[in-house]
Amino acid sequence: MVLVLNSDYLPINITTFRKGFKLVYKGKATVIDQDGYDMKSTKPLIIRLVKYATIPYRKVVLSRENIFKRDEFICAYCASKHDLTIDHIFPKSKGGKNNWENLITCCFTCNSKKGDRTLEQSGMELLYKPFRPNPLYFMYKSNKHEEKWQPYLMFG
């Protein structure tokens, strides 16, 4: 896999070696970092586009799978990794919204214990505060990323 940077060094995509090589071969990108020492075994790890590409704003879709990914498949109350589901921090029946800040990964046991109550009513506490991730967050958390990508994937 190859990390593609825009001309301003901001990451915009992760692509296959084949597509990354084509971009370099056609002169549309330059190699920033590579794997290997001789010409026969050199593979680009990080490439940078020569011309700035305007990328429309991308947001991460709110979905069950993306909530699990953001929370690293760990219950937000007890850190269990078994029988996971989604919980509304502020119950939907009491006006809670379906948004990144109100939905968390939760195990079945903690979800049953909390029930249709708020955190204060149930006496439970979150291990972390839920947040709205950006696409860069998922690139950084990807298990497929190279260690050399890390300086480019850091986010605020």
C-alpha positions in Angstrom: 0.0 0.0 0.0 1.1 3.6 -0.8 0.2 6.7 1.1 -0.7 9.5 -1.3 0.0 13.1 -0.2 -1.3 16.2 -1.8 1.3 18.8 -3.0 1.0 20.5 0.4 1.9 17.2 2.2 -1.5 16.5 3.6 -2.6 12.9 3.2 -5.5 12.3 0.8 -5.6 8.6 0.1 -4.1 5.2 0.5 -3.8 3.3 -2.7 -2.3 0.2 -4.2 1.4 -0.1 -5.2 0.3 -0.5 -8.8 -1.7 2.8 -8.8 1.0 4.6 -6.9 3.7 3.4 -9.3 1.6 4.6 -12.3 1.2 8.1 -10.8 5.0 8.3 -10.3 5.7 6.8 -13.8 3.4 9.3 -15.5 5.1 12.2 -13.6 2.0 13.1 -11.6 3.7 12.3 -8.3 7.1 12.1 -6.8 8.4 9.5 -4.3 8.9 10.8 -0.8 9.9 7.5 0.8 10.4 4.0 -0.5 11.0 0.5 0.6 14.2 -1.2 -0.8 17.6 -0.1 -1.8 18.1 -1.2 -5.4 16.1 -0.3 -8.5 14.7 -3.8 -8.9 13.2 -4.1 -5.4 12.3 -0.4 -4.7 8.6 0.2 -3.9 7.2 3.6 -3.1 5.7 3.9 0.4 4.8 7.6 0.3 4.2 9.6 -2.8 3.4 13.3 -3.2 1.3 14.7 -6.1 3.1 17.3 -8.2 0.0 19.5 -8.7 -2.4 20.3 -5.9 -5.6 18.3 -6.1 -8.7 20.0 -4.8 -10.4 17.4 -2.7 -14.1 18.0 -1.7 -14.7 17.9 2.1 -15.1 14.3 3.2 -16.9 13.2 6.3 -17.1 9.9 8.0 -20.5 8.3 7.7 -22.2 7.6 11.0 -22.7 3.8 11.0 -22.6 1.0 13.4 -19.3 -0.3 12.0 -17.7 3.1 12.1 -18.7 3.6 15.8 -17.1 0.2 16.6 -14.0 1.2 14.7 -13.8 4.6 16.5 -14.1 2.9 19.9 -11.7 0.1 18.9 -14.3 -2.6 19.5 -14.2 -2.0 23.3 -17.1 -1.3 25.6 -17.0 2.4 26.7 -18.1 1.4 30.3 -16.1 -1.7 31.2 -13.6 -2.2 28.3 -15.1 -5.6 27.4 -14.6 -6.9 23.9 -17.5 -9.4 23.9 -21.2 -9.2 23.0 -20.9 -5.6 21.7 -23.8 -3.3 20.7 -24.4 0.4 20.4 -25.7 2.5 23.3 -27.2 6.0 23.4 -25.5 7.9 26.2 -28.5 10.2 26.6 -31.5 7.8 25.9 -33.3 8.1 22.6 -36.6 8.0 24.5 -35.6 11.1 26.4 -34.7 13.0 23.3 -31.2 11.7 22.7 -29.9 12.1 19.1 -28.2 9.6 16.7 -24.9 11.4 16.5 -21.2 10.7 17.1 -21.2 12.4 20.5 -24.2 10.4 21.8 -23.5 6.9 20.5 -20.9 4.6 21.9 -19.8 0.9 21.8 -21.2 -1.0 24.7 -21.3 -4.6 25.8 -24.7 -6.3 26.3 -24.2 -6.5 30.1 -23.5 -2.8 30.5 -26.3 -1.8 28.1 -28.8 -3.9 30.1 -27.5 -2.4 33.4 -27.8 1.2 32.1 -31.2 0.5 30.5 -33.3 3.6 29.6 -31.5 5.9 32.0 -29.0 8.7 31.7 -25.4 8.2 33.0 -26.3 10.1 36.2 -29.4 8.1 36.8 -27.6 4.8 36.3 -24.4 5.8 38.2 -22.2 4.6 35.3 -19.2 6.4 33.9 -17.6 6.5 30.5 -14.0 5.4 30.1 -13.6 8.1 27.3 -15.5 10.9 25.7 -17.0 10.0 22.3 -16.1 12.2 19.4 -16.7 12.8 15.7 -13.7 11.2 13.8 -12.4 12.5 10.6 -11.1 10.4 7.6 -7.6 11.0 8.7 -8.3 9.3 12.1 -9.3 6.1 10.4 -6.2 6.2 8.2 -4.0 6.6 11.3 -5.8 3.8 13.2 -5.6 1.5 10.2 -3.6 -1.7 11.0 -2.3 -1.6 7.5 -0.2 1.6 7.8 3.5 1.7 7.6 5.5 3.1 10.5 7.0 5.7 8.1 3.5 7.1 7.4 3.0 8.2 11.0 4.4 11.7 10.7 2.1 12.4 7.8 -1.0 10.9 9.5 -0.8 12.8 12.8 -3.9 14.8 13.5 -4.8 17.5 15.9 
